[in-house]
Amino acid sequence: MTVWQQFSEIISRLPDAVSSVVEYVCEAVCSPFCAEHRRQVTFTAAMIALSAKMAKADGIVTADEVEVVSRLFNVPPEEQRNVARLFNLAKQDVAGYQYYAARIKSLYGDDIDTLSDILDGLMFIAAADGIVHERELAFLRDVRGLFAISERTFARLMARHTKTPVDSPYAVLGLDPGADADEVKRAWRRLASEHHPDKLQARGLPSDFIRLATERMAAINAAYAAIARQAA
């Protein structure tokens, strides 16, 4: 059984009213599946639920709601119905996004890399229409705080998704403007290694989510190239 089939099997059993879909999925996924699939199903549900909460916080969904999620995941056509159901249940339930973010933080503990992956995915969705709205930015900042992700990491992630001032190539690499060539090269190499698709898969992320690694690598390489041009 694939991860998506497992995901859909759980979502199809969700009641029409539930206090927290993430809580329900966490309980349902505990026993039947191997550890890797449990993590992948939980990650997918958490990502979709928080995406729904962000859409609700902003009040604007610029495309079909399933398509918003499909910007991050390659959802098989036969599974889209259950993805839409989870999205709508998460958007409608009484639990706020702070509860969801806190529950996800408790699942991943001090695994800042995976929590950053979730935040990065939310930024990707928020910026999909070309702009991150004020309420979306406030949502993302709140989630950053609940995930205990540093301001510097938040700024580095955000710089990949928004148009920022001329020093943005440095921000993408997590550096202060004017960092010397050796610092730039070290930062570029470290980030290129950290965000290689193999590293994301090793963290237990669903293979369908790894497509975001391509976006990340493009931004990291573009920032390095921009700094090199400035120095030439």
Order of alpha helices (4+ residues) and beta strands (2+ residues): alpha-alpha-alpha-alpha-alpha-alpha-alpha-alpha-alpha-alpha-alpha-alpha-alpha
